[in-house]
Amino acid sequence: MRASCYLRPDGGLGVRNCVVVLPAVLCANEIARRIAGAVVGAVALPHAGGCTCGEDVARTERVMAALGSHPNVAGALVLGLGCENCDSEKVAQEIARRCPWKPLERMVIQEVGVSRVIREGTALVEKMVRKASECERSEVDLAGLTLALECGGSDATSGLAANPALGVAVDRLIDAGGSAMFSETTEAIGAAHLLARRAANDQVADRIVATIQRAQERMVPLLQPGEHFLTSGNMQGGLTTLEEKSLGCICKTGSSRITEVVQYGQKPQEKGLILVDGTGFDVPSMTGMVAAGAQIVAFTTGKGSPVGYPIAPVIKITGNPHTYERLGEIIDVNAATITQGISDIDVVGEQILQEVLAASSGKQTKAEAFGFSDFSISTVAGAYAGV
């Protein structure tokens, strides 16, 4: 199996070729949007951080540097305000260290002025986009491709159809030399023992159990009396317990060995199936995996979710025939044929894998066609506030 991707000078594979504007703090978001919005081929990554606690600032710096150096990104403008805790210079230096070949600029609003930043920042980004347009795709094997696994708006069909089918695709991708990442640590509560059995070694098994246990210990105190681990949509969709939801959630990881456990936004050292310790909220969960190196996202949804991502294509999959009937315009793979008895898990799994290869080679996903571009960074304080 092969795909047509952008082969970067450092050996990384890009499935998209965008230029990003990275605000270091919430207060620079609007100017980042102005600059990116003026240039076709550029995207802004606005977020709510930059001036929070030390641990959150370190996470923001790590994630922004990882996204700026991501293989889907052909150039980056780091935009600081000037008085924030997040160090825009540090972020830019880390991007330069990782990708010395990549066009990179840094501007600070308080040092330059708003109008000048917008005017000169737009010119810099336009130049980067022109440079990016010179990049060409080439056919490559799948050794450098990593698929992020996400689910949102889960219902009973997620665990019965969409997630198992995605698991088949994951196993086949890994067998072909690729890798996959799963996160949503809080949505593995009750299933840690099953994941630990699939660990590549005892050390990884211990980390799986400890990571999920820590998520549970942090999350439980945040619940108010009468609150549940499940959302109202989960329950309306037929899920009754957290364990039931978790068992369905982990089906999307297939049956491959879990080779490593990493922190949110941390690049793994191993290949294969990776657990990224992260939030159960869909959009910041995707950020944790993309920052860790995933170039493309497979997103299963029972009730339906329109979210996309700024720098990575998101393939939407549903196992719910009613959702496909109502929201088919945002669904890339119809796994409802499984629940309807028309098709089986293996067949739909192969359809998902082929969609991954097509999107990696440039096919536009439904979310991209709509222009959906959702972005958020999980904060340490809020990472365990919900599932």
KETI-521823 format. One line per field, with one value per residue (C-alpha): residue in three letters; x, y, z. Coordinates in Angstrom, 3 decimals. Example, Ala and Ser with C-alpha at 12.3 -4.5 7.8 and 13.67 -1.06 7.14 Angstrom:
type = Ala  Ser
X = 12.300  13.670
Y = -4.500  -1.060
Z = 7.800  7.140
//
This chain:
type = Met  Arg  Ala  Ser  Cys  Tyr  Leu  Arg  Pro  Asp  Gly  Gly  Leu  Gly  Val  Arg  Asn  Cys  Val  Val  Val  Leu  Pro  Ala  Val  Leu  Cys  Ala  Asn  Glu  Ile  Ala  Arg  Arg  Ile  Ala  Gly  Ala  Val  Val  Gly  Ala  Val  Ala  Leu  Pro  His  Ala  Gly  Gly  Cys  Thr  Cys  Gly  Glu  Asp  Val  Ala  Arg  Thr  Glu  Arg  Val  Met  Ala  Ala  Leu  Gly  Ser  His  Pro  Asn  Val  Ala  Gly  Ala  Leu  Val  Leu  Gly  Leu  Gly  Cys  Glu  Asn  Cys  Asp  Ser  Glu  Lys  Val  Ala  Gln  Glu  Ile  Ala  Arg  Arg  Cys  Pro  Trp  Lys  Pro  Leu  Glu  Arg  Met  Val  Ile  Gln  Glu  Val  Gly  Val  Ser  Arg  Val  Ile  Arg  Glu  Gly  Thr  Ala  Leu  Val  Glu  Lys  Met  Val  Arg  Lys  Ala  Ser  Glu  Cys  Glu  Arg  Ser  Glu  Val  Asp  Leu  Ala  Gly  Leu  Thr  Leu  Ala  Leu  Glu  Cys  Gly  Gly  Ser  Asp  Ala  Thr  Ser  Gly  Leu  Ala  Ala  Asn  Pro  Ala  Leu  Gly  Val  Ala  Val  Asp  Arg  Leu  Ile  Asp  Ala  Gly  Gly  Ser  Ala  Met  Phe  Ser  Glu  Thr  Thr  Glu  Ala  Ile  Gly  Ala  Ala  His  Leu  Leu  Ala  Arg  Arg  Ala  Ala  Asn  Asp  Gln  Val  Ala  Asp  Arg  Ile  Val  Ala  Thr  Ile  Gln  Arg  Ala  Gln  Glu  Arg  Met  Val  Pro  Leu  Leu  Gln  Pro  Gly  Glu  His  Phe  Leu  Thr  Ser  Gly  Asn  Met  Gln  Gly  Gly  Leu  Thr  Thr  Leu  Glu  Glu  Lys  Ser  Leu  Gly  Cys  Ile  Cys  Lys  Thr  Gly  Ser  Ser  Arg  Ile  Thr  Glu  Val  Val  Gln  Tyr  Gly  Gln  Lys  Pro  Gln  Glu  Lys  Gly  Leu  Ile  Leu  Val  Asp  Gly  Thr  Gly  Phe  Asp  Val  Pro  Ser  Met  Thr  Gly  Met  Val  Ala  Ala  Gly  Ala  Gln  Ile  Val  Ala  Phe  Thr  Thr  Gly  Lys  Gly  Ser  Pro  Val  Gly  Tyr  Pro  Ile  Ala  Pro  Val  Ile  Lys  Ile  Thr  Gly  Asn  Pro  His  Thr  Tyr  Glu  Arg  Leu  Gly  Glu  Ile  Ile  Asp  Val  Asn  Ala  Ala  Thr  Ile  Thr  Gln  Gly  Ile  Ser  Asp  Ile  Asp  Val  Val  Gly  Glu  Gln  Ile  Leu  Gln  Glu  Val  Leu  Ala  Ala  Ser  Ser  Gly  Lys  Gln  Thr  Lys  Ala  Glu  Ala  Phe  Gly  Phe  Ser  Asp  Phe  Ser  Ile  Ser  Thr  Val  Ala  Gly  Ala  Tyr  Ala  Gly  Val
X = 0.000  1.184  -0.003  0.919  2.290  4.668  8.066  9.775  13.559  13.648  11.850  8.422  5.293  2.823  -0.705  -1.544  0.648  -0.631  0.980  0.015  -0.244  0.413  -0.773  1.117  -1.804  -5.570  -5.107  -3.351  -6.060  -8.002  -4.935  -3.826  -7.250  -6.957  -3.596  -4.523  -7.938  -6.338  -4.288  -5.640  -3.618  -3.030  -4.781  -4.743  -4.662  -6.477  -6.654  -7.572  -4.145  -0.923  -1.267  -2.381  -0.490  3.069  2.117  -0.453  2.005  4.580  1.948  0.900  4.515  5.106  1.957  2.415  6.013  4.926  2.195  4.516  7.008  4.330  4.884  1.448  2.730  4.944  5.613  4.802  4.376  4.597  2.636  3.286  1.530  4.530  3.428  2.158  3.629  3.852  7.261  6.770  10.535  10.960  8.228  9.869  13.305  11.954  10.295  13.590  15.502  13.180  12.720  15.600  14.405  10.950  10.070  9.537  8.922  8.082  6.375  5.414  2.383  3.434  6.788  5.459  1.895  -1.393  -1.732  1.886  1.710  -1.358  0.161  3.662  2.430  0.113  2.986  5.200  2.477  1.771  5.463  5.388  2.303  3.994  6.994  4.710  3.071  6.391  6.123  4.928  3.471  5.325  4.334  5.555  5.012  3.034  5.935  5.753  1.951  0.152  -3.628  -5.286  -8.384  -11.219  -14.876  -17.524  -21.266  -21.035  -24.096  -24.731  -23.885  -20.403  -19.305  -21.270  -20.289  -18.178  -15.467  -14.938  -14.713  -12.166  -10.265  -9.999  -8.574  -6.087  -4.795  -4.332  -2.590  -0.165  0.431  1.370  3.989  1.935  1.048  -2.042  -2.734  -5.662  -6.345  -9.461  -7.960  -11.117  -13.020  -10.876  -11.921  -13.121  -11.157  -7.568  -7.072  -8.071  -5.676  -2.867  -3.140  -2.226  0.880  4.149  5.854  5.303  6.535  3.974  1.260  2.056  1.965  -1.405  -2.960  -1.329  -2.340  -5.994  -6.084  -4.642  -7.288  -10.029  -8.601  -8.432  -11.846  -14.085  -13.685  -14.782  -18.227  -21.094  -23.643  -25.923  -23.558  -22.634  -19.605  -21.903  -23.308  -27.033  -26.445  -24.610  -27.545  -30.151  -28.138  -28.422  -25.275  -25.950  -22.604  -19.115  -17.742  -20.109  -18.979  -15.305  -15.642  -17.106  -14.532  -11.494  -12.863  -11.488  -7.942  -8.267  -6.186  -2.615  -0.024  0.228  3.861  4.118  2.318  3.132  2.027  -0.368  1.369  4.537  6.101  6.484  9.722  8.030  5.877  2.644  -0.267  0.332  -1.725  -1.602  -2.700  -5.354  -8.809  -12.166  -13.211  -13.092  -11.299  -8.490  -8.102  -7.362  -4.840  -2.959  -2.590  -1.828  0.806  2.234  2.670  -0.566  -1.175  -4.800  -7.795  -10.472  -13.464  -16.393  -19.689  -23.002  -25.168  -23.252  -20.484  -19.423  -15.981  -12.881  -9.286  -7.134  -4.033  -5.201  -8.042  -10.789  -12.582  -16.053  -17.599  -21.014  -22.700  -26.094  -28.428  -30.565  -27.476  -26.332  -29.787  -29.871  -26.172  -24.793  -23.371  -20.679  -20.058  -17.208  -17.794  -21.218  -20.710  -24.485  -24.525  -23.188  -26.075  -28.502  -27.073  -26.042  -22.298  -19.867  -17.115  -14.245  -15.681  -16.336  -12.926  -11.345  -13.488  -12.165  -8.569  -9.021  -10.551  -7.514  -5.181  -7.253  -7.406  -3.676  -3.136  -5.119  -8.790  -10.865  -12.888  -16.459  -15.339  -12.733  -15.314  -17.424  -14.396  -14.744  -11.576  -11.948  -9.013  -8.418  -5.605  -6.514  -5.528  -4.285  -7.106  -9.770  -8.380  -10.436  -13.573  -15.639  -15.809
Y = 0.000  3.463  7.068  10.313  12.732  15.657  14.240  16.797  17.313  15.683  12.587  13.515  12.896  15.714  14.968  18.679  21.679  24.700  27.718  28.395  31.527  30.555  33.052  32.610  33.862  34.356  38.120  37.610  35.356  37.957  39.382  35.847  35.274  38.528  37.554  33.972  34.986  37.275  34.515  31.403  28.456  29.841  28.906  30.369  28.238  30.387  29.047  30.121  29.748  31.670  33.289  30.447  28.333  27.160  23.611  24.841  27.354  24.600  22.466  25.340  25.998  22.307  21.920  25.092  24.183  20.683  22.012  24.576  21.822  19.361  17.765  18.988  22.547  24.159  27.423  29.197  32.689  32.782  35.755  37.037  39.831  40.745  40.385  36.792  33.908  31.701  32.455  33.050  33.230  29.828  28.370  29.761  28.516  25.004  24.986  26.128  23.435  20.696  21.969  24.249  23.953  25.396  29.078  30.648  34.143  35.692  38.993  40.654  42.930  45.273  45.853  46.529  47.821  46.285  47.644  46.992  43.435  42.711  44.295  42.818  39.511  39.056  39.736  37.188  34.535  35.226  34.638  31.349  30.173  30.908  28.877  26.049  25.923  24.687  21.477  18.417  15.122  11.875  8.257  6.817  3.751  4.034  3.784  7.489  7.789  8.059  7.984  9.627  7.844  9.906  9.420  11.973  11.970  8.247  6.023  2.276  1.963  3.385  0.310  -2.092  -0.867  2.268  1.644  -2.067  -1.242  1.469  -1.093  -3.316  -0.386  0.350  -3.213  -3.243  0.142  -1.041  -4.315  -2.204  -0.307  2.683  3.817  4.905  6.921  6.836  9.151  10.122  8.571  9.123  7.041  4.009  3.940  0.418  -1.045  -0.561  -4.289  -5.112  -2.555  -3.666  -7.215  -5.829  -3.987  -4.717  -5.293  -5.072  -1.493  -0.320  -2.343  -0.631  2.790  2.071  1.125  4.019  6.574  5.540  5.298  8.798  10.138  8.571  9.945  13.454  13.329  11.907  14.858  17.248  15.651  17.266  15.152  13.448  14.042  11.145  10.184  10.009  12.902  13.238  12.326  9.145  8.068  9.014  6.945  3.810  3.857  3.089  3.006  4.403  0.867  0.186  3.366  2.538  -0.968  0.498  3.278  1.014  -1.097  1.515  0.551  -2.870  -5.724  -4.507  -4.349  -1.047  -0.048  3.175  5.639  9.343  12.656  15.041  16.410  14.352  12.675  8.921  7.033  3.804  2.917  0.962  1.713  4.564  5.777  9.571  10.634  13.252  14.655  13.156  16.382  15.815  18.882  19.227  15.447  15.697  18.447  16.185  13.489  15.786  17.564  14.118  13.603  12.220  13.600  12.488  11.799  9.099  10.278  7.990  9.553  8.006  11.085  13.163  15.768  18.299  19.171  19.405  20.354  23.188  21.261  17.645  16.085  14.509  11.448  11.114  7.658  6.725  3.431  5.026  4.863  7.755  9.947  9.059  9.914  13.306  14.239  12.269  15.459  15.442  11.659  10.186  6.495  4.971  2.170  2.013  -0.701  -2.952  -2.278  -2.641  -6.060  -4.921  -5.165  -6.476  -5.062  -6.277  -4.745  -1.370  -1.503  -1.773  1.141  3.239  2.316  3.240  6.561  7.180  6.532  8.746  11.635  11.261  11.598  14.828  13.898  16.500  15.222  16.350  18.508  20.190  20.813  22.686  24.580  23.239  24.094  23.518  24.007  23.897  22.958  20.965  22.670  20.692  22.119  21.185  17.961  15.784  17.890  15.664  12.682
Z = 0.000  -0.872  -0.713  -2.449  0.163  0.590  1.526  3.773  3.954  7.397  6.100  7.489  5.423  4.923  3.734  3.615  2.782  4.710  6.352  9.971  12.081  15.704  18.347  21.594  23.658  23.527  23.106  19.759  18.324  16.382  14.686  13.810  12.243  10.282  8.827  7.961  6.651  4.095  2.482  0.750  1.979  5.468  8.714  12.216  15.366  17.961  21.513  25.037  26.669  27.001  30.414  32.677  35.223  34.618  33.665  31.167  29.690  29.210  27.494  25.229  24.246  23.562  21.484  19.447  18.646  17.640  15.354  13.787  12.992  11.847  8.414  7.228  7.770  5.124  6.963  10.225  11.631  15.438  16.774  20.285  22.122  24.237  27.861  27.928  29.896  26.812  25.286  21.559  21.034  22.674  20.450  17.318  18.365  18.899  15.467  13.936  15.812  14.608  11.054  10.015  6.404  7.106  6.403  9.842  11.130  14.503  15.270  18.558  18.476  21.307  19.645  16.145  16.352  15.259  11.722  10.896  12.246  10.124  7.022  7.330  8.773  5.803  3.402  5.178  5.083  1.392  0.674  2.612  0.722  -2.608  -1.450  -0.301  -3.724  -5.126  -3.080  -4.955  -3.824  -4.402  -3.928  -0.623  1.515  4.742  7.206  8.002  8.151  11.502  11.894  14.924  16.260  17.695  18.555  19.450  19.964  20.668  20.823  20.844  17.131  17.761  19.680  17.480  14.022  13.432  16.044  15.251  11.542  12.279  14.345  11.273  9.286  12.069  12.158  8.381  8.425  11.110  9.258  6.219  8.249  9.402  12.926  14.836  17.983  20.374  23.288  25.309  28.447  30.479  27.937  28.710  32.383  33.089  30.183  31.383  31.988  28.408  26.949  29.277  27.909  24.506  25.705  23.928  27.288  31.041  31.243  28.681  30.444  33.746  32.093  30.489  33.824  35.711  33.075  33.085  36.884  37.199  34.809  36.903  40.164  38.736  37.129  39.851  42.275  39.519  39.219  41.087  42.999  40.486  37.566  35.310  33.277  30.236  28.245  27.653  24.009  25.035  27.163  24.558  22.108  24.218  26.354  30.010  31.856  31.503  31.187  28.302  26.586  27.205  25.786  22.613  22.508  22.588  19.714  17.339  18.348  16.706  18.093  17.508  20.264  22.133  21.839  23.851  26.129  25.682  27.139  25.429  22.320  22.857  19.836  20.378  19.863  18.806  15.822  15.823  18.169  20.642  23.624  23.965  27.455  26.773  27.351  26.425  24.668  20.905  19.542  22.123  22.005  18.275  19.012  21.421  18.772  15.831  17.939  18.699  14.970  13.488  9.988  9.538  11.807  11.653  13.682  14.485  15.530  16.466  16.988  14.428  14.748  12.098  13.513  11.358  12.078  10.683  9.593  9.306  7.299  9.435  8.047  9.585  10.088  11.480  12.258  12.836  9.797  11.086  11.486  7.988  6.621  8.352  8.314  5.392  3.922  6.635  6.698  4.641  5.381  6.016  8.563  9.114  6.455  9.232  11.607  8.695  7.807  4.328  4.860  7.483  9.682  7.493  4.333  5.956  7.622  4.190  2.987  5.872  5.090  1.426  2.498  4.725  1.786  -0.517  1.962  2.634  -1.111  -1.310  -1.495  0.315  3.273  3.894  6.824  4.624  1.899  4.444  5.703  9.246  11.168  14.901  17.251  20.991  23.370  26.455  29.688  32.652  34.771  32.226  30.806  33.133  33.394  31.140  28.845
//
